[in-house]
């Protein structure tokens, strides 16, 4: 737990059909609450955190009913402006991308939109599922999800499977549903990859 050296960014992705730990990267602007979300998922309680200067990483086990479950290897990367050029080192060949915004900071949503669309358009991230989390839903001035969707221009994500969810690192609200959404997005991508391989095999590719 805690900050680590940025050169330790992962370079390979887990394959979904093997049910190994899935590589998921959490990014977003500074102060959006990414690290607090990570620790809420890990420890089931709110943990006050300091700004991330490199990255944090934790394994999160998600129950899927009965004895089934899936493990996410979650990488939480600092969101300060000087660290954003490093995002691509962490998102390269990732299984899923989680972008966190502060639902109570309407004035920063335009900045968040620019960064979200920039990273999603990177060649290494084509087709990677994107879960957008509107954090801090407990705040009285949190924007409705429809307004956040419009401010982030999520309808332009034509090359990505995506979903927008509201949540709160402080209370835990919405996080179980967010994890299920992430799993559904990853499964959808896996099915598409398997179908593409099957079609390629039929063509002799």
Secondary structure per residue as TSV (DSSP state, phi and psi in degrees):
chain	resnum	aa	ss	phi	psi
A	1	X	-	360.0	146.7
A	2	X	-	109.3	-178.9
A	3	X	-	-77.1	147.1
A	4	X	-	-133.9	177.1
A	5	X	-	-71.3	136.1
A	6	X	G	-68.8	-22.3
A	7	X	G	-71.4	-4.1
A	8	X	G	-87.4	13.6
A	9	X	-	-56.8	140.8
A	10	X	-	-68.7	148.9
A	11	X	-	-119.5	-5.5
A	12	X	-	-131.4	154.1
A	13	X	-	-111.6	148.6
A	14	X	-	-77.4	150.6
A	15	X	-	-95.8	126.1
A	16	X	G	-56.8	-43.4
A	17	X	G	-59.8	-22.4
A	18	X	G	-84.9	-7.1
A	19	X	T	55.4	37.1
A	20	X	-	-85.5	-177.3
A	21	X	-	-62.9	128.4
A	22	X	E	-88.3	136.4
A	23	X	E	-85.1	115.7
A	24	X	E	-127.0	133.3
A	25	X	E	-112.4	130.1
A	26	X	E	-106.5	119.5
A	27	X	E	-132.8	175.2
A	28	X	E	152.3	172.6
A	29	X	S	-64.6	159.3
A	30	X	T	-59.3	144.4
A	31	X	T	71.4	13.5
A	32	X	S	-76.7	-18.8
A	33	X	-	101.6	24.1
A	34	X	H	-63.0	-48.1
A	35	X	H	-68.0	-38.6
A	36	X	H	-62.7	-37.1
A	37	X	H	-64.5	-44.4
A	38	X	H	-59.0	-46.3
A	39	X	H	-73.6	-29.8
A	40	X	H	-62.9	-41.5
A	41	X	H	-67.3	-38.1
A	42	X	H	-75.9	-47.1
A	43	X	H	-107.4	-2.8
A	44	X	S	62.0	28.6
A	45	X	S	-155.2	161.4
A	46	X	-	-77.6	131.3
A	47	X	-	-122.1	119.0
A	48	X	-	-68.0	127.0
A	49	X	-	-122.0	164.6
A	50	X	-	-104.1	161.3
A	51	X	-	-54.5	134.6
A	52	X	-	-79.1	123.8
A	53	X	S	-94.1	-17.5
A	54	X	S	-134.6	-96.7
A	55	X	E	-152.3	162.6
A	56	X	E	-122.2	150.2
A	57	X	E	-142.8	138.1
A	58	X	E	-144.7	151.5
A	59	X	E	-93.3	128.7
A	60	X	E	-116.4	121.2
A	61	X	E	-94.3	126.5
A	62	X	E	-115.8	117.3
A	63	X	E	-70.5	141.9
A	64	X	E	-119.5	15.0
A	65	X	E	107.1	133.9
A	66	X	T	63.5	-136.1
A	67	X	T	-93.3	-0.9
A	68	X	E	-74.9	154.1
A	69	X	E	-173.1	168.8
A	70	X	E	-137.0	147.9
A	71	X	E	-110.4	127.6
A	72	X	E	-101.9	127.5
A	73	X	E	-91.2	104.4
A	74	X	E	-100.5	127.8
A	75	X	E	-110.7	120.4
A	76	X	E	-105.4	115.9
A	77	X	E	-109.7	138.8
A	78	X	-	-54.2	145.3
A	79	X	-	-110.1	6.4
A	80	X	S	-61.8	150.5
A	81	X	G	-54.9	-39.1
A	82	X	G	-70.8	-18.5
A	83	X	G	-93.4	-15.5
A	84	X	G	-62.0	-32.5
A	85	X	G	-60.8	-19.9
A	86	X	G	-82.0	-10.9
A	87	X	H	-54.8	-40.1
A	88	X	H	-63.6	-27.1
A	89	X	H	-65.9	-28.7
A	90	X	H	-91.8	-31.7
A	91	X	H	-86.9	-8.7
A	92	X	T	-59.2	120.8
A	93	X	T	61.0	28.4
A	94	X	-	-74.0	156.6
A	95	X	S	-78.2	-34.0
A	96	X	E	-154.7	152.7
A	97	X	E	-121.5	127.6
A	98	X	E	-113.8	120.8
A	99	X	E	-111.7	121.2
A	100	X	E	-103.5	131.5
A	101	X	E	-122.2	154.9
A	102	X	E	-89.1	109.6
A	103	X	T	-66.6	-15.3
A	104	X	T	-98.2	1.6
A	105	X	-	-114.6	75.0
A	106	X	G	-60.1	-32.2
A	107	X	G	-70.6	-13.3
A	108	X	G	-105.7	2.4
A	109	X	H	-68.2	-31.3
A	110	X	H	-66.0	-42.2
A	111	X	H	-62.6	-41.7
A	112	X	H	-63.7	-40.2
A	113	X	H	-60.3	-44.8
A	114	X	H	-59.4	-46.8
A	115	X	H	-69.0	-39.4
A	116	X	H	-62.5	-46.4
A	117	X	H	-70.6	-32.6
A	118	X	H	-64.7	-47.2
A	119	X	H	-72.1	-33.9
A	120	X	H	-72.2	-24.2
A	121	X	T	-87.1	-6.9
A	122	X	S	-58.9	141.7
A	123	X	G	-58.0	-34.1
A	124	X	G	-70.6	-17.5
A	125	X	G	-108.1	11.1
A	126	X	T	-61.6	126.4
A	127	X	T	82.2	-1.7
A	128	X	-	-73.0	129.4
A	129	X	E	-61.2	142.0
A	130	X	E	-123.4	121.8
A	131	X	E	-106.7	118.2
A	132	X	E	-97.5	123.1
A	133	X	E	-108.3	119.5
A	134	X	E	-90.7	94.0
A	135	X	E	-79.4	168.1
A	136	X	-	67.9	40.0
A	137	X	T	-65.3	-16.8
A	138	X	T	-74.0	-15.8
A	139	X	S	-70.2	136.8
A	140	X	T	-63.1	-24.7
A	141	X	T	-101.5	18.5
A	142	X	-	-65.0	134.2
A	143	X	-	-75.2	148.3
A	144	X	-	-62.5	153.5
A	145	X	H	-60.9	-35.5
A	146	X	H	-62.2	-41.8
A	147	X	H	-66.1	-39.0
A	148	X	H	-64.7	-43.0
A	149	X	H	-57.7	-44.1
A	150	X	H	-69.4	-40.9
A	151	X	H	-65.2	-32.3
A	152	X	T	-89.2	-4.0
A	153	X	T	52.9	48.2
A	154	X	G	-68.4	-19.8
A	155	X	G	-65.1	-14.0
A	156	X	G	-80.9	-7.1
A	157	X	-	-78.2	63.4
A	158	X	T	-76.6	-23.1
A	159	X	T	-98.0	9.3
A	160	X	S	-132.8	143.4
A	161	X	-	-77.5	130.4
A	162	X	E	-145.7	161.7
A	163	X	E	-152.3	147.2
A	164	X	E	-112.5	129.1
A	165	X	E	-132.9	143.7
A	166	X	E	-90.6	147.4
A	167	X	-	-160.0	173.8
A	168	X	-	-145.1	118.8
A	169	X	T	-68.5	-27.4
A	170	X	T	-70.2	-45.0
A	171	X	T	-103.9	-16.6
A	172	X	-	87.1	-1.9
A	173	X	T	-56.7	131.8
A	174	X	T	80.6	-7.5
A	175	X	H	-73.5	-39.4
A	176	X	H	-59.0	-41.8
A	177	X	H	-67.1	-35.0
A	178	X	H	-65.1	-40.6
A	179	X	H	-65.9	-38.8
A	180	X	H	-65.4	-38.0
A	181	X	H	-63.5	-42.1
A	182	X	H	-61.7	-44.0
A	183	X	H	-62.3	-40.5
A	184	X	H	-64.1	-41.1
A	185	X	H	-63.2	-42.0
A	186	X	H	-66.9	-38.9
A	187	X	H	-64.2	-41.1
A	188	X	H	-61.2	-41.9
A	189	X	H	-66.2	-40.2
A	190	X	H	-60.4	-43.8
A	191	X	H	-61.4	-40.8
A	192	X	H	-65.6	-39.5
A	193	X	H	-64.6	-43.6
A	194	X	H	-64.6	-39.1
A	195	X	H	-64.4	-41.4
A	196	X	H	-63.7	-39.7
A	197	X	H	-65.9	-40.9
A	198	X	H	-63.2	-42.3
A	199	X	H	-66.4	-36.9
A	200	X	H	-64.7	-39.5
A	201	X	H	-64.5	-38.0
A	202	X	H	-65.4	-32.5
A	203	X	H	-84.3	-10.2
A	204	X	T	81.8	22.5
A	205	X	-	-69.6	360.0
